[in-house]
Amino acid sequence: MSKIRLGDLYSLNNHPYELDLSDVKIAALANMTPPIFVVTEILNSSKEFDSETGKEKFKQVKCIFYSHKSHKFESLWLDIKHVKPIKKQGEEDIILDKNDEINTASKTENAKPISIEDVKTTFLNNQVILKSCDYELGKLKTTFVKTDNKSSQKVNSHLDFLPPVLTVIDVKNNEEKVGFNPKSGNLRKITSKILLKCKWYNPLSGGFSEDFIPLETVEMVKHATNLEMIYDLILNKTFFRNVFENHIELESGITLQHSYIQPIELIFNHYKYKLKYFDFFKTKYDEMDLSEINFDDDVVGINDLIIDKIPEYKTNLQEFTTILDFAFKKNKYYRITYKDQQDRITRRVIHVKEYLAKKVVIADCLLRDGEERHFRLKESSMLKIEILESKYFS
């Protein structure tokens, strides 16, 4: 078994999540799903054996979770054989070194212990959240519904054990005395050296609650610094350049490393902002954490992205341009409104590879992650063409 650290996330073995795998919807009675625990103490004793069975006793860890019933933090000791890891701490997380001092460096660096003054500077009067929060916040329950011989599934958030946002009002050393094992010379248990006194609103009492929380069990809440910019973009209905985390590889070999997205609305999700936006390249709506967006000074309007439209009424000609008269150009980008043979209408950005006049256009489709598609050139199929400014794809 891998090394257990303070701040690791565990749960009972019947929890649907696995290590770093939480994309699971919970069916049946979701209320029977246990909480996700954060490790606060680790028994560090030498091997012990049961006097009746002769079998080695299980190691134990002390864990904390937030009770949605009492709206307080609860802790309990658990046998390590009864739980499984949900998330392990990385090398850069706060851990205990060989001298049982707190440090934040990786194993390959010479770490310096963190003083309580450093912790106060970082955490005091700031907000923190229990490390299990994102997992509890992301839990989904699914319900099977059948009416009039039609079946469907409803998906809702399942927010049991969701911890509150905490305000750090004091920082102190852990004064608990931990003895040494006379046989091994090791500390009997590993505990946090620093405790954070936290305050939060308790909706059950209608007042505020306070408790001391081990430093390793929480992480800082990052405050959004670009809200004013987002508000302006929403108001002006403008787009900005956003760098993809995962690049789009077109079948023609072109790599797109960014898109232009239009902010639609801000959503405050418990402790962080999410941005609902329209992705112009992928022509679809989506949302992401505001902190994950790569803001760029390259801000454009819809008229900058679109050069021309077909069909459109041309005043100088006093007539409408037609789809059939339009000639696509190779290696150029277009946005088309297209109706397929099942009468499904979609809007998509394409990169043209081949063009057969009045017959078909072969193109890489960004709506389909760059896969090649064939589009029939009929007025009943190709409903609209928008010529895009290619420089914005570079």
N, C-alpha and C positions, 0 to 999 in steps of 0.2 A: 504493500500500500504506500502511496506517495506521502510525503511529509505533510502533516497538518500544520496550518499556521493560524494565528489569530486573524480574524476577519474573513476566513474562508466561509463559503455558503454551503450548508448541508440541509438535507431534509430526510424524512423517513423513507424507507425503501419503497413504499407504495406510491410515492409522489410521481406524477407523470413526467416530470422533467428529468433529463439526464445531464451529465456534465457538459456544460456549454450548449445544451440543446433544449430550447424552450419554445420552439415553434410548434406547440401541441395544443389543440383545443380539447377541453374537458367536457365529456358527455356524462350521462347518468346524473347522480346526485353530487354536484360540484362542491357542495358544502362539506363533504367528507374529505376533501383534499387538505392535507396537513400544511402548516406554514413552512416557509423557508427560514432556516435558522442561521444566525451568524455566530461563529465560534468566538467566545470571550475568554475561556480558560481551557487549558489542556493538562490532564494529569501526566506527570513526567516520572512516575514511579517505575521501579524495576519490575521484572516479571513476577506476578503473583499467581498462585494456583488455588483452585477450590479444594477445600479440605475434604469434601465428600466425594467429588468426582475425579479429582486429580487433574482436571483440565485447566489450561491457562485462562485466567480471568480476562474479560474484555477490557481494553483501554477505554477511557471515558473522556468526553469533552463537555464543557458547559456552554450552552448556547442561549441566545436571546432572540425574541421575536416580539412583534407588536400585536396585542390582542384587540380585535375589533369589537369585542364585547365589553371589556373594561376600559378600553382606550388607554391602556398603560402597557409598559414593557414587562414581559414575563421572561423568566429564565428557568432552565432545567438542565440536569445532567443526563447525558445519553451515552449508552454503550456504542462504541464505534461500529460494531457489527450490525447495528440496527438502523444505521443511517448511510446515505450515499452522498458524494460530493455533487454540488450543482455548479459551483464556480470556485476555482482555485486562484489565490492571489498571485500576481506576477512578481517578477524579480524586483520591480521598482516600488512595490507596496511596502508599507511600514511593517517590519518584522522584528524578531528578536535575534540579536547576534549571539555568538558563543558565550559572551559574558552577560547575557540576558539584559542587554541594553537596547533601546529602540534605535533603529536606523532605517534610512530610506534608500540606501545604495544597493546596487546589485552585488552579487557575490564576487565579482571581479574587481570591485572598487574598494578602496580603503574608506570605510564609512565612519562618519563622526556621529556620536550619539546626539539625539535631539534634546535640547534643554526645554524645561517647562516654559521658559521665557519665549523660546521660538514658537512653541505651540500656542501660547497666548497671543503672540503677534499674528499668527495665521488664523486662528479659530475664534478668538474671543469676540463676541457681538456679531458674529457671522452666522450663516445658516448652514446646517448639515442635514444629511438624510441617511437613514440606515442603508447599508449596502445591499440589502435584499429588495429595496424599493422597486427598481425597474422590473424585476421578475414578478413581483406581486402586482404591479401596475399593468403589466402586459398579459396577465392571465385572462383567457377567453373561455367561456362556456358555450356549448352548442346544444340546441334543443331541436329535436325532430318534431315536425308538425305535419299532419296529414288532414286535408280537408277536400271533400268532393273528389276523391280519387287522385288528388294531386298532393305530392309530398314536397316539403321544403325544410330547410334548416335555418334557424335563427341563431345568430351569434351575438353575444353580449359580453361586456366586461365582467369579470368576477373579482371583486375588490376586497375580499376577506383578507385580513392581516396586512392591509396597506398601511405602512407607517407614515406619520405626519412629518412635515417639515419642522425641524428643531432649531431653536435659537440658542447658541452657546452663551451662557451668562456667567460662567466661571470655569476655571481650569485648575486642577489640583493633582498632586501626586497620589498614587494609590498607597494608602498607609497599611494595607493588609500585610502581615508578616507571614512569609512563606519559608518553611524550614527546608533542610536538606535531607536527602535520603542517606542514612548512615552506611549503606553498602556501596552505592554507586557514586556518592558525592554530588549528585545532581539535585537541582531544586525539585521538590515534590510535585510542583505544578508550575506551568507557565501562565502568567497573568499579565495584564496590561499595566504598564508603569504609570500611565497618565489617564485620568478620568476627566470627562467633559460634563459639566453640569448644564443640562439642557431644559428648556421650557417649551411647551407646546399647548395649543388650545385643546381642551378636552370637551367634546360635544356632549358627552354623557352627563357631566356635572355642570356644564354651562360656564365653566371657569377654566383656569390654567393648571396644568400639572407640571411637576419638575422631577428629574431623576438624574443620576450619574450614569453616563454611558462610556464604556471603554473607547479610547481613541481609535483603535484599529477597526471598530465595527461601523464607522461612518465615513462618508466622503463629503467634500465641500459641494455646496450648491453654487453652480455658476450662473451669474446674473447676466441677462441679455444686455448687450451694450449698443445694439444697432436697431432698437425698436423704432426710433424716430425716422430712420432711413426707410425701414419697411413700410411704415405708415404712409410716407410720401410716395413710395412706389405703388402701393395699393390705390391711393387717391388718384394718381396720375395714370394708372393702368399701363405702366411701362415694364419693360423686360430688363433683366440684367444677366450677365454672363456667369454661369455656375459650372465649375469644374467637376466632372464626373469622378466618383470614387472608382467605378468600374467603367472603363472605356468601351465605346461601341465599335466593334470591328465589322465593317462592311465587307460583303463577299468580294467586292472589287479590290479589296486590300487597303482601303482607306481607313484610318483610325480617327474617330471623333472623340476628343478628350473633354468636351464641354457641351453645354446646351444654353439656350436662353430661356429663362423661366420668368413667368409673370406672377408675383404674389397676389393671392386672392383674399386670404384672411388669416389672422393670427388666432391660435387656439392655445389657451393656457391649460396644460395637462398636469395638474397636481403641483408640480414644482418647477416645470420648465415649459418653454414655449415651443409649440409646433407651428410650422408654416404650411398652410394649404396653398398649392401653387399649380399653375398650368405650364407644362413642359412643352415648349414650342417645337423642338426637334422630334420628340416622341409623340406629340399631339395627344397628350393625356393628362388628367389631373392626378396629383399625388400629394403626399405630405411627408415632412421630415422634421427632425429636431432642428430648431433654429441654430444651435451650436454646430451642426454638421454642414451647414451651407457655407460654401466658399465664395464670399462676396468679392465682386470685381467692380472697378470703376466704370466698366464698359456698360453703360445704360442706354437702351435704344427703345424706340416706339415701334408699334406694329407697322407703320408706314415705312420705317427704315428697313425692316426685314422683307417686306413684300414690295416688289417693283411694279408688278402689273397683275391684272386679273382677267380671266376669260371664262365665261362670257361677261362683258361689261359694255355699257352704252358709251360710245365714243361720240362726243358732241360734234367734233369736226367732220366725222363721217355721217352723222345723224343715223346711226344704226348700231346694232349689237355685234360685237365680235363673236365668232362661233368656234366651238371646240374642234370641229373637223378641219378648219382652216389653220389651226395652230400647228407649228412644227417644233417638237421637242429637240433640244440640243444635248449631245452626249457630254457627260461629266458635269452637268449642271444640276442644281437642286430645285425642286418644285414641291408645292403642297397641293395635293389633289383631293377632291371630294368624289368618292367612287362608290358605285352600287354594284355589288357582285351578283352572281346568278341566283342567289337566294334572297335577293332584294334587300340585303343588309347594306346600309350606308355608313361608310367610315371616312374620316379625314386623316390623311397621312402625309408625311414628308418623304420624298423619294430622291434617290440619286440615279440619274439616267445612265444606263449602260448601252442599250441599243434602242433604235427607233425605226419602225416600219410605218410609213405614212398611212394614215387612216385605217391601220390594222391593229398594231399592238406596240406598247412601250415596255421594254424590259428594264427593270430598275431594282436597286437595293432599297428596301423599305425600312425606315427607321422605326415605324410602329411595330415591326417584327424583328427588332434588334439587328437590323442590317441584312436580313435574309433576302435573297432574290425573289421577286414577284413579277408576274406578267399581267398587264392591264389592257383590256380591250378598249379600242378607240371608237366608241359609239356614243352618241349623244344620250342614249338611254343608260349608259354605264359611267362614262366620264362626265360627271355633272359640273365640275368646276376645276379650273387650273389657276394656280397662283405662282407667278415667277418670283423666286427668292433671290436675294442678294447673296451671291456665293462667298463673298469675303467673310461673312459672319460664321462660316463653317470652317474656316482655316484655323 
